C-alpha cells in the first residue's frame, strides 16, 4: 500500500478546528467524528469541501475489535458529554471520570468504526492526528497491520498513569517511530506558523483553543529520542501530581500562588495538557 503524501487523517474532528487548517493548507482530509451533532455542524461548515471531495467525513466511533463483546451489533454506546463536547467517548471509565469532574453525559448509540479497515479503504496518510478520548492507542495498534506508516503521528497523551503513558511510547517505537516532540496544548493560541512553512501554503493562521496546531516539519520544538521524551514526561507528571485535576495542592490560595510562580518561570501553561508528535524513522 502506498502512502498518500497529500492526505491527512483528522481522527476526532470535533468542530473542525484542525480540519479547517488542513484544508486551507491544501491537503485532502479524512475526518472522523462520533457525535452526530458535531458531524452535522461540520457538514454545513465544510459543504464546499465535501462536494469537491477534498474532505470525507467518517461518521461513528472507533472501537477496538479485539475487545468488542457484541460483534453482531453494528452500533456502540457513546457517552456524549453535555458540558464539554470534546469529552465525548465510548470508554465508560473515561465517562465516569468526566462525571466526577462535574460534567454530565447523554448516552446514545453510534456506528462502530474499524480503523484498520478505514486505512485499507482510504490509504495511509502523510500525517495522522489522533484525539479521541480513550481510544488513541487503538489507532496506533491498527498501524501494526501495515508496512507503510504515516510520516508523522500525533496523539493527546495520557495524563493520569505514567505506565499507560510509557505504553503509548512503546506503541510508537514498535511502529518504527523514533523521534518525538512534546507540545503543551495549553499554549496553542501562542503558536505561530513559520514564514517558511514546509507543510502546504503559508496562511498566517491563528489557532483557537481546542486545535492541535502545527504539525510535521512546521513544529518548532527540537525532536527528542525515545528515552529523552519519556524523561521529559516525568517532570510533566510531577506537575500533574501537584497541580492537576486531582493534585495534592488543594488549598486555593497556595494553588494560585504555585500556579502563578510555575507559569512565570516556565513560560508555559501549567500543569497544561500535552500532545506527543512522532516522526517515523524512515523520514529524513
N, C-alpha and C positions, 0 to 999 in steps of 0.2 A: 504493500500500500504506500502511495506517495504522500508526502506532506504537501498541504496546500498553503503556500507561503503568503497568500493574501487573506487567509481565513483566521478569524478569532472566535473562540467559544466564550460566551458570557454565561457562565453557569451560576445562576442566581441573579437574574436580570433586575428584579425589584421594580423600580420606577424608570428604569432605563438610564440611570446615571452614567454607567460605563458604556452601555450600548451606543448611546448618543456620541460619545467621544470617539469610539472605534469607527463608527460610520462616517463621521466627519473627517477622520484621518484617511478615509478611502478604503478601509477594509470591508470585506464581507463578514457578516456576523451570524452565528447560530446562537440564539439566546434561549435559555431555559428558565421557566418560571412555573411555580406550582399554584400560587394564589390567583384564582380566576379574576378577581377584581383588578389586580395588577396587570394581568395579561390583557384585559380589555382596555385598560388605561394606555398601555404601550401600543396596542393595535391602532388606537386613534393617533397617538403621538408620532408613530413611525409609519403612517399609512402609505406614504410615497415609497419609502424604502422597502416595505413589504411587497408592494405592487411591482417594483423593479427587480425583486428577488435579491437585492443586496442584503436583506435581513430575512431570516427564517426564525420563527418562534416555536419552540417545542413546549407544549403545554403539559404539565404534570410534575410529579415529584420523583426524583432519582432515588432508587432504593437499592439495597444490597441483595441481589438474587440469592446469594448463599444463605441468607437468614430470612428469606421470605417464607413464612409459615402457611401462607394461603395462596399458593401459586395459581390456583384456578380463578381467583378473583382478580380482575384487571385493575381494581382500584385499591387505594390505601387511605387510611385515616391521616388527615393533615390538620395540624393544630395552627389555626390562623389567629395570630396574636391581634387582639383588638386595639391595643395601645401602641405597639411598635410593630409595624407590618414587616420590618426586616427580620423580626424574630420568628417568623413562621417556620414550622419544622414538622417532620414526620417522626421525629425521635421523642417519645413520650417523656423520657428523663429530662431532655432539654426543655420540654414544655413545662414540666413541674418546676424546674429551676427558675424559669422565667416567671412563673406564677408566684414563687417565693419572693421575687423581686418586685411584686406589686402589680403585675400585669394579668390580664385575663385572656383566655383562649376560647375560640369558637371551633368546634370540631366539625370538619366537613370531609367529604370523600373526593379524592382526585385520582387521575390516571397514574399508574405506575410507569416509570421510565427506566429502561435498562441502558445505562450509559455506554456499555461496550457495544451494543447494537447501534447506538447513535454514531459512535466513532466509525463503525463499519459503513454506515449509510452516508454520512456527510464527509468523512475523511478526517485525517489528522490535521489539527490546526497548527499554525505558527505559534500562537500564544493561547494558553488555556488558563482563563481566570475562573477560580472556583471560590464561591462564597455562599454555601448552603448550610444552614445551621445543623450540625451533627452528621453531615454526610460527605464532607470534603474528602475524607480518606477513601471513600468508596470510588470516587473518580480516579484517584491515584492508583488504586488497586486495578482498575479496569485497564490502565496503560500497560500492565504486565502482559496482556494478550497481543501486543503489537511490537514489532521490531523497530518501527519508526516511531519516534516520540516528538511531541511539541518542542520547539527550541526553548520556549520559556513557559513556566507554570507559576501561578501564584495561588495561595490559599490564605484564608483567615486562620491564623494559628491558634492552637489550644492555649487557654489561659488559666485552667484550673489544675490540671495534672501534668507535672513535668514528665512523668513516664509516658503519657499519651503524646506530649509534645515531641519527645525523642522518637516515638514510634512514627510520627509524621516524617521526621528527617530520615528515618530508615527506609520508609517507602520511597522517598525521593532518591536516596542513594541507590537502592536496589533497582530503580528505574533508569539509573545512569546519570542522575543529576548531581553535579559535583561542586557548583558554586552557588552562593546564596546571598540575598540582600534582605535585611530586616527593616520593614518600613512601619513607622508609627502612624497609624491611621487617624490618630487624634490631631495630627498636624496637616491633614490632607489639604485644607484650604490654602496652606502656605506653599504648596508645590507649584513650581513654575516650569513650564515646558521649555526645554533648551532651544535656543535660537537655531541651532544646527541639528534639529530633530532628525533622528535616523529612523523613526517609526512613522512613516507616512508624511503628509504635508504638515508644515508648521501652522498652528492655529492660534497661538497666544491664548490658550484655553484656560478658563478659571474653573477649578474643581469645587463642587459643592460637597458638604458633609454627606457621607454615605457612599461616595465614589471610591473606587480602588485607586484611581490616579494613574500616574506614569507607569510604564511597563518596559520590559526588554532593555534595549540599548539606551533608552532615554532616562533610566533611573540614575540618580546622581551618586548614591552611596557606593562605596567600594564593595566588590564581590569578596565574600568570605568562604573559606573552606568549611567542610562538614563540622569538624571539631570546634573551630573558632566560632561558627554561627551558634552552635549549641551552647557554648560557654557564654555567649552574649545573652542568651535567653535566661541564664542563671541569674544575672543581675535584674533582668526584666521581671522574673518571677519573684524576686525579693520585693520589688515594688508592688506586685500584685498582693503578696502576703501582708505587707504593711498597710497599703492604701487601696487595695482592690475592693470588689463588691462585698467580700466577706473578710476584709482586712482586720488586723489586730488593733489598729489605731481607730478606736470608735468615738473617742472624745471629740466633739465637734470643733472646739477651739484648737486643740492640739492637731487635729487632722488638717484644719485650714492653714495653720502656720507651717506644718510639714509639707503640704502640697505646694504652698507658695514658695518655700525655700527650694524644694526639689525642682520646680519649674524654672526658677531663677538660675540655678546653677547648671542644669542640663539643657536649658532652652528647648525642652520637649514637653508635650502634653503628658503629665504623669497622673496615674500609672499608665494611661493610654491603652490601646489595644493594637495588635500588630499583625501585619501580613508578612508571610515569607514568600519571597520571589526566588525561583530556582532556575538556573541555566544548565542546559544539558551539556554533558562532556563532549559531545560531537560538534558543539558550536565553537568557532574560532574565537 
